[in-house]
Amino acid sequence: MQKNIVITGCSSGIGLVAANDLLRRGYRVLAACRKPEDVQRMNALGFTGIELDLNDSASVARGAAAILRQCDNRLYALFNNGGYGVYGPLATLSREQMERQFATNVFGAHQLTMLLLPALKASPQARIINTSSVLGLISTPGRGMYAASKYALEAWSDALRMELHGSGVRVSLIEPGPIKTRFTDNVSQGEQDKPVKNPGIAARFTLPPEAVLPKLRHALESKHPRLRYPVTLVAHTMSILRRLLPGWMLDRILRGK
């Protein structure tokens, strides 16, 4: 029987690359996108397009209902990949910007997951996979708001994994470092005249979105999926350094001085 997987944030980047790969591997991909024109494009590419805006609770509810109809209340996997970043010194960012950041990156994922959970529990060995970030492991100046949302997603995923123990539903986190996608182009900047940019050295360690695929396949298809999957040398290194270094030393490295 063909396995149904929902992927959010499918219009480009990791979501689109993952959707294409999993379609080739025989999955039925329900590709969730925010814009109607992207949903139409997903349908043309052979996916089942779903209109779903994570920042809008009514849209999430409608999208989840459409997903349940399409999969007949039986879902193998949910890949919570959709999200965006708000960058800028915290003093330049408003409460409203933080609410929108968390609404998309955390609240929308929570709402969608809870609505789809009965369908996931109805499928043997179902999977929930959440896209975090190296900034779910460490925070840096100018990226504190985005990092806070990813820290929250990490904690939420850990709690969900333990709460679902024994249910047959497994929960994993994918933690990418610098990946070449449209994410940076779509970042909302707190100071338009002083945008937060990645340091030049980051380009040396940036990988294409296809670098996520081996980790995603393992999380979906292994009998023993890992709890966390760092992607890129930066993510692996920071995962180690945050455990080994004292806080003041890690601060100095992350400040860049």
ROFI-930524 format. One record per residue (C-alpha): residue in three letters; x, y, z. Coordinates in steps of 0.5 Angstrom, whole numbers, padded with zeros to 4 digits, always signed. Layout:
BEGIN
ALAXYZ ...
//
This chain:
BEGIN
MET+0000+0000+0000 GLN+0003+0007-0002 LYS+0005+0011+0004 ASN+0002+0018+0005 ILE+0007+0023+0008 VAL+0005+0031+0009 ILE+0010+0036+0008 THR+0009+0043+0010 GLY+0013+0049+0006 CYS+0014+0045+0000 SER+0014+0051-0005 SER+0022+0051-0005 GLY+0028+0049-0002 ILE+0028+0043+0003 GLY+0021+0042+0002 LEU+0021+0042-0005 VAL+0027+0037-0006 ALA+0024+0032+0000 ALA+0018+0032-0004 ASN+0021+0030-0011 ASP+0025+0025-0007 LEU+0020+0022-0004 LEU+0015+0022-0010 ARG+0021+0018-0013 ARG+0021+0013-0008 GLY+0014+0011-0008 TYR+0011+0016-0003 ARG+0004+0019-0004 VAL+0006+0026-0002 LEU+0001+0031+0000 ALA+0005+0038-0001 ALA+0003+0044+0003 CYS+0004+0051+0001 ARG+0002+0058+0003 LYS+0000+0061-0004 PRO-0006+0058-0008 GLU-0001+0059-0014 ASP+0004+0054-0011 VAL-0001+0049-0009 GLN-0003+0049-0017 ARG+0004+0048-0018 MET+0005+0042-0014 ASN-0001+0039-0017 ALA+0002+0040-0024 LEU+0008+0036-0021 GLY+0005+0030-0019 PHE+0004+0032-0012 THR-0003+0033-0008 GLY-0003+0040-0007 ILE-0006+0043+0000 GLU-0007+0050+0001 LEU-0004+0051+0008 ASP-0002+0058+0012 LEU+0002+0056+0018 ASN+0001+0063+0021 ASP-0007+0062+0020 SER-0010+0058+0025 ALA-0017+0057+0021 SER-0012+0056+0015 VAL-0009+0050+0019 ALA-0016+0047+0021 ARG-0018+0047+0013 GLY-0011+0044+0011 ALA-0012+0039+0016 ALA-0019+0037+0014 ALA-0017+0037+0007 ILE-0011+0032+0009 LEU-0015+0027+0013 ARG-0020+0027+0007 GLN-0015+0025+0002 CYS-0011+0020+0006 ASP-0018+0017+0009 ASN-0016+0018+0016 ARG-0009+0014+0015 LEU-0003+0018+0015 TYR+0004+0015+0015 ALA+0009+0021+0016 LEU+0008+0029+0018 PHE+0014+0033+0016 ASN+0014+0039+0019 ASN+0018+0043+0015 GLY+0015+0050+0014 GLY+0018+0056+0017 TYR+0021+0063+0016 GLY+0026+0067+0020 VAL+0026+0074+0023 TYR+0033+0077+0024 GLY+0035+0083+0028 PRO+0037+0085+0035 LEU+0032+0084+0040 ALA+0031+0091+0041 THR+0029+0093+0034 LEU+0024+0087+0034 SER+0016+0088+0037 ARG+0012+0083+0040 GLU+0008+0083+0034 GLN+0014+0080+0030 MET+0015+0075+0035 GLU+0008+0073+0035 ARG+0008+0072+0028 GLN+0015+0068+0028 PHE+0012+0063+0033 ALA+0006+0063+0030 THR+0009+0060+0024 ASN+0015+0056+0027 VAL+0012+0053+0033 PHE+0004+0054+0034 GLY+0002+0052+0027 ALA+0006+0046+0027 HIS+0003+0044+0034 GLN-0004+0045+0031 LEU-0003+0041+0025 THR+0001+0036+0029 MET-0005+0035+0034 LEU-0010+0035+0028 LEU-0007+0030+0024 LEU-0005+0025+0030 PRO-0011+0021+0030 ALA-0009+0019+0023 LEU-0002+0018+0025 LYS-0004+0013+0030 ALA-0008+0009+0026 SER-0002+0008+0021 PRO+0003+0003+0024 GLN+0010+0006+0025 ALA+0008+0013+0023 ARG+0013+0018+0024 ILE+0013+0026+0025 ILE+0020+0029+0023 ASN+0021+0037+0025 THR+0026+0041+0021 SER+0029+0045+0027 SER+0036+0049+0026 VAL+0043+0049+0028 LEU+0040+0055+0031 GLY+0036+0051+0035 LEU+0042+0049+0039 ILE+0046+0055+0039 SER+0043+0063+0039 THR+0047+0068+0036 PRO+0047+0076+0036 GLY+0042+0078+0031 ARG+0038+0072+0030 GLY+0035+0071+0037 MET+0028+0071+0035 TYR+0029+0066+0030 ALA+0033+0062+0035 ALA+0028+0062+0040 SER+0023+0059+0036 LYS+0027+0053+0034 TYR+0029+0052+0041 ALA+0022+0052+0043 LEU+0021+0047+0037 GLU+0026+0043+0040 ALA+0023+0042+0047 TRP+0016+0041+0044 SER+0019+0035+0040 ASP+0022+0032+0046 ALA+0016+0032+0050 LEU+0012+0030+0044 ARG+0017+0024+0043 MET+0016+0022+0050 GLU+0009+0023+0051 LEU+0008+0018+0044 HIS+0012+0013+0047 GLY+0009+0006+0046 SER+0004+0009+0041 GLY+0008+0007+0035 VAL+0009+0014+0033 ARG+0016+0016+0033 VAL+0019+0023+0033 SER+0025+0026+0030 LEU+0029+0033+0029 ILE+0033+0035+0023 GLU+0038+0040+0025 PRO+0041+0044+0019 GLY+0046+0048+0019 PRO+0047+0053+0013 ILE+0043+0050+0007 LYS+0043+0054+0000 THR+0035+0056-0001 ARG+0031+0062-0001 PHE+0030+0062+0006 THR+0035+0068+0007 ASP+0032+0072+0001 ASN+0025+0071+0005 VAL+0028+0073+0012 SER+0024+0079+0015 GLN+0029+0084+0018 GLY+0028+0088+0024 GLU+0033+0094+0021 GLN+0032+0094+0013 ASP+0038+0099+0013 LYS+0043+0094+0017 PRO+0041+0087+0015 VAL+0043+0081+0019 LYS+0048+0077+0014 ASN+0051+0071+0015 PRO+0059+0071+0015 GLY+0063+0070+0009 ILE+0066+0064+0012 ALA+0059+0061+0012 ALA+0059+0060+0005 ARG+0065+0055+0005 PHE+0060+0050+0009 THR+0054+0051+0006 LEU+0051+0045+0003 PRO+0045+0044-0002 PRO+0038+0042+0000 GLU+0039+0035-0002 ALA+0044+0034+0004 VAL+0038+0033+0008 LEU+0035+0027+0004 PRO+0040+0022+0007 LYS+0038+0024+0014 LEU+0030+0025+0012 ARG+0030+0018+0009 HIS+0033+0015+0015 ALA+0028+0018+0020 LEU+0023+0016+0015 GLU+0025+0009+0014 SER+0029+0006+0019 LYS+0027+0001+0024 HIS+0031+0005+0029 PRO+0030+0013+0027 ARG+0035+0017+0031 LEU+0032+0023+0036 ARG+0036+0028+0032 TYR+0040+0029+0025 PRO+0045+0035+0025 VAL+0046+0037+0017 THR+0053+0040+0015 LEU+0059+0041+0019 VAL+0057+0047+0022 ALA+0051+0043+0026 HIS+0055+0037+0028 THR+0061+0042+0030 MET+0056+0046+0034 SER+0052+0040+0037 ILE+0059+0038+0040 LEU+0062+0045+0042 ARG+0055+0047+0046 ARG+0056+0040+0051 LEU+0064+0041+0051 LEU+0065+0049+0052 PRO+0064+0053+0058 GLY+0058+0058+0057 TRP+0063+0064+0057 MET+0068+0061+0051 LEU+0062+0059+0047 ASP+0059+0066+0047 ARG+0066+0069+0045 ILE+0066+0064+0039 LEU+0059+0066+0037 ARG+0060+0074+0038 GLY+0066+0073+0033 LYS+0070+0077+0038 
//
